[in-house]
Structures are given as C-alpha cells and as structure tokens.
Amino acid sequence: MSGVAWRRVAISPEHDLEILRPSSLPKKERFETVEAARDVTSRCVIPALEKFAPRVAEAVDDCINAGEPCSLPFCGVCARSYRRYVAGETLRIFEEQGGVAETATVYLNSIAEDELGKVDLIAEREALRKRLQRAGFEKCAIIGGVEAGFNAKDQTWILHAHLVAINAPVGAWAKLEGTMAGSGVHDPLRYAPVNDPVEQLSYLHKFHTYHRPGKSYGSKRARAYPLKLAQMRELASWQMRYDFQDFTFCAGIRRRHGRFCRS
C-alpha cells in the first residue's frame, strides 16, 4: 500500500467515527475534533520540533493551518485522519467476518529513555506476528496498531500493540499468555470480548503526545499530561522514520489499494 492510498479510501457512514461518535457526545465518548487535534499539535508537537527539525515543524504547521497534509505520525490532524480510516476498515472487516472477537493489549518491549531511536518497528511487528502464529492465531483475522508510550515512573518507553482478533481459536489467548509469563512486566497481556465494537475498535490505533504519570483507580484513568519537550523530540525523531501504515499490524488480512481484505 502506498503512503497515500489510505487517504483515497471512502469511509461508509455506518463505519465512520465522525458519524458514529459525533462531537455532540460527552468528551470521553466522542471522536476527537479536527480543532482538538490542531490544538494539541500546535501546543505539544511543533514547539518540540522547532529547534532540532525546523523544516519538519514548518511542514506540520502548514498541515494543521493551511490544509497541506504532512502524513507524519506525530501530526494530530493526519493521525486523526488515519485513525478514522483504519477504524472504518476494521469495523467493516469485523462485520463481514462475524463470529467472536476479542481486543487485546500486548506488551512488546521496554526501552530506556534516549534509546527509542534504536528500536526497529518493523522487526518488533514481525516478532509479534511469529509469537501469535506459535500461539495458534495463524488462521484468524487480526488488525491493530503499535504504540510507544512513556512511563514516567521508570523513565522508559513501553512498546505495545492494541489488537482485535476475529474468530480466534479456543485456547489461543491462554497459550499466548503462557508464553509471556517471563516478560518481567506486570500484566503483559490484557484481553476482553468485543461487546461494543464502535468504542473498542476505535482505540486500536493511538499516536499520543501525552503520558499518564499518576495511578488509575478502577475505570478512572490517571490524568494525562503532555510529554516534556525532550521526550516529544525523541518520540518524533523515531516516528518520522516510518509511514502510518508501518504502525498498523495485520495478520490474515492484506491491504489492496488502501482497502483491507481477508487473506
């Protein structure tokens, strides 16, 4: 899939987050607005880029203010468009395949601060593919995204994947969980049945420019704070090496001219 093919994919109304999660809903239930994406990018991303990558900062500024797409993963406006596209395709595949599905958050790696640039996203994605195959997921459809989140307590980047598996074999999740028992982190795998596809599948792709240093209590998540400039620079330096589709994980799914198709 070319770097711009996804922009040409028409999203049907029944799969469009802008329609399914409109701005009229409460903040935690709606899809972020373009205005919100512009605001976060101008406050958090552009200031971090201005000194070490001024031309990139200018490209992002032109994107959010002049409508000239930069297609950079840390641009809130472009990330919003990509998330809308992937969610639409994922919802369509989910409906076409039917059956039973689960979402999961899978731990991939821990990286010390200032070391994120050494991470090979493609290699990490392929290692996840092999791990899923060994656990018995090779015949089901899996779609998701890879994200690097900052852990302020340990001063580390946590690389993890958010996935949906459609019609996974019985026992596959338990087998995968068993293979991750020696990961050295608490709760390396969390999975749950898909009961609300619009809500659950809209969170598979994330391109955050913030972190949550506090503690979560039950369903109440810790407050989000913008990444510090040094952390934002590190994240942006790593992300700019890749296209949006590099952060997308697919197994049992192929992409043709931007559309997701069952293999």
C-alpha positions in Angstrom: 0.0 0.0 0.0 1.4 3.3 -1.0 1.9 6.1 1.6 -1.2 8.0 0.4 -3.5 5.2 -0.8 -5.4 5.2 2.5 -6.4 8.9 2.0 -8.3 7.9 -1.1 -10.5 5.2 0.6 -14.1 6.3 1.0 -15.4 5.6 4.5 -19.0 4.4 4.6 -21.3 6.3 7.0 -22.0 3.1 9.0 -18.3 2.8 9.7 -17.3 6.4 10.1 -16.2 7.5 13.6 -17.2 11.1 12.9 -20.8 9.9 12.5 -20.8 7.1 15.0 -19.0 9.1 17.7 -20.1 12.7 16.9 -18.8 15.8 18.7 -22.2 16.2 20.4 -21.4 13.3 22.7 -19.6 13.8 26.1 -15.8 14.2 25.7 -14.9 10.6 26.6 -17.4 9.2 24.2 -16.8 11.2 21.0 -14.2 11.1 18.3 -11.7 13.9 18.7 -12.5 17.0 16.5 -10.1 18.5 14.0 -9.9 21.6 16.2 -8.7 19.5 19.1 -6.1 17.7 17.0 -4.8 21.1 15.8 -4.6 22.5 19.3 -2.6 19.5 20.7 -0.2 19.6 17.7 0.4 23.4 18.0 0.9 23.2 21.8 2.9 20.0 22.2 4.4 18.9 18.9 5.6 22.0 16.9 7.5 23.6 19.9 9.4 20.3 20.3 10.3 20.2 16.6 11.2 23.9 16.0 14.9 23.7 17.1 16.0 20.2 16.0 13.9 19.8 12.9 12.7 23.3 11.8 11.6 22.1 8.3 9.5 19.3 9.7 8.0 21.8 12.2 7.1 24.1 9.3 5.5 21.1 7.3 3.4 20.2 10.4 2.4 23.9 10.8 1.4 24.1 7.1 -0.6 20.9 7.6 -2.7 22.0 10.6 -3.2 25.6 9.4 -3.1 25.5 5.6 -4.5 22.0 5.0 -1.4 20.7 3.3 -1.2 17.1 4.6 2.2 16.2 6.0 1.4 12.5 6.7 3.6 12.4 9.8 2.6 10.2 12.7 3.0 12.9 15.3 0.8 15.3 13.5 -2.5 15.3 15.3 -4.6 16.1 12.2 -3.0 13.5 10.0 -3.1 10.9 12.8 -6.8 11.6 13.3 -7.5 11.0 9.6 -5.5 7.8 9.6 -7.3 6.5 12.8 -10.6 7.3 11.2 -9.7 5.4 8.1 -8.3 2.3 10.0 -11.3 2.2 12.3 -13.6 2.3 9.3 -11.8 -0.6 7.6 -11.6 -2.6 10.9 -15.3 -2.1 11.6 -16.2 -3.3 8.1 -14.0 -6.4 8.3 -15.4 -7.1 11.8 -19.0 -7.1 10.4 -18.1 -9.1 7.3 -16.3 -11.8 9.3 -18.9 -12.1 12.1 -18.3 -14.6 14.8 -16.5 -13.9 18.1 -13.8 -11.3 18.6 -11.5 -10.0 21.4 -9.5 -6.9 21.8 -6.1 -7.2 23.4 -3.2 -5.0 24.6 0.1 -7.0 24.1 3.4 -5.9 25.7 6.3 -5.9 23.2 9.3 -4.3 24.7 10.7 -1.8 27.3 13.2 0.8 26.1 15.2 3.1 28.2 14.7 6.9 27.8 17.1 8.2 25.0 17.2 4.7 23.4 13.9 4.7 21.5 15.8 5.5 18.3 17.4 2.1 18.3 14.0 0.3 18.1 13.2 -1.3 14.8 9.4 -1.0 14.4 9.2 -3.5 11.5 11.3 -6.1 13.4 9.1 -5.7 16.5 6.0 -6.1 14.4 7.3 -9.3 12.8 8.3 -10.7 16.2 4.7 -10.2 17.3 3.5 -12.0 14.2 5.6 -15.0 14.9 4.5 -15.1 18.6 0.9 -15.0 17.6 1.4 -17.8 15.0 3.1 -20.0 17.6 0.1 -19.4 19.9 -2.4 -20.7 17.3 -3.7 -17.4 15.8 -2.5 -18.1 12.2 -5.9 -18.7 10.7 -7.9 -15.8 12.2 -8.0 -12.1 11.2 -6.1 -9.7 13.4 -5.9 -6.0 13.0 -4.3 -3.4 15.3 -1.6 -0.8 15.9 1.7 -0.5 17.6 2.3 2.3 20.1 5.2 3.6 22.2 4.0 5.1 25.5 6.2 6.8 28.0 6.4 5.5 31.6 7.5 8.4 33.8 8.0 6.3 36.9 10.6 4.1 35.3 11.8 6.6 32.7 11.2 4.1 30.0 9.2 3.7 26.7 6.8 0.8 26.7 6.2 -0.6 23.2 2.9 -2.4 23.0 0.2 -3.4 20.4 -3.5 -2.9 20.6 -5.2 -5.7 18.6 -8.6 -7.2 17.7 -8.6 -10.9 16.8 -11.7 -12.2 15.0 -12.6 -15.9 15.4 -9.5 -16.8 17.4 -9.2 -20.5 18.2 -10.2 -21.7 21.6 -7.2 -21.6 24.0 -5.1 -19.3 21.8 -5.2 -16.4 24.3 -4.3 -18.7 27.2 -1.4 -20.1 25.2 -0.1 -16.6 24.3 -0.4 -15.5 27.9 1.7 -18.5 28.9 4.5 -17.6 26.5 4.6 -14.1 28.1 4.9 -15.2 31.7 8.6 -14.5 31.7 8.4 -11.0 30.2 9.4 -9.3 33.5 6.5 -6.9 33.5 3.2 -6.8 35.3 0.2 -7.8 33.2 1.9 -8.2 29.8 -1.4 -9.3 28.1 -4.9 -8.0 28.6 -7.8 -9.2 26.5 -11.5 -8.8 26.6 -14.5 -9.8 24.4 -15.8 -7.2 21.9 -19.2 -6.1 23.2 -19.2 -2.6 21.8 -17.3 -2.6 18.5 -17.6 1.1 17.8 -16.0 2.1 21.1 -13.5 -0.8 21.4 -12.2 -0.8 17.8 -11.8 3.0 17.7 -8.9 2.7 20.2 -6.7 0.2 18.3 -4.5 3.0 16.8 -3.0 5.6 19.1 -0.5 8.3 18.4 -0.3 10.0 21.8 1.7 13.1 22.6 1.0 12.8 26.3 1.5 10.3 29.2 -0.2 9.4 32.4 2.2 9.6 35.3 -0.4 9.1 38.1 -2.3 6.0 39.2 -5.6 4.7 37.7 -8.4 3.8 40.0 -10.8 1.2 38.6 -12.3 2.6 35.4 -11.0 6.1 36.1 -7.7 6.6 34.2 -4.9 8.8 35.6 -4.8 12.4 34.3 -3.0 12.9 31.0 -0.1 15.4 30.8 1.8 16.5 27.7 5.2 14.9 27.1 8.2 17.1 28.0 10.0 18.6 25.1 12.9 16.2 25.2 10.5 13.2 25.3 8.4 14.6 22.4 11.6 15.2 20.4 12.7 11.6 21.0 9.3 10.2 20.0 9.1 12.4 16.9 12.6 11.5 15.8 11.7 7.8 16.0 8.3 8.1 14.4 9.4 10.2 11.4 11.4 7.2 10.2 8.1 5.4 9.4 4.9 5.9 7.5 1.5 5.5 9.2 0.9 2.0 7.7 4.2 0.8 9.4 2.4 1.2 12.8 -0.5 -1.0 11.6 -0.4 -4.7 12.4 -2.3 -7.1 10.1 -2.4 -10.9 10.1 -4.8 -12.9 8.0 -5.5 -9.5 6.3 -4.0 -8.0 3.2 -4.2 -4.4 2.0 -5.0 -3.6 -1.6 -5.2 0.0 -2.8 -5.8 1.0 0.8 -8.6 -1.4 1.4 -8.4 -4.2 4.0 -9.2 -7.7 2.5 -9.3 -11.1 4.1 -6.3 -13.2 3.1 
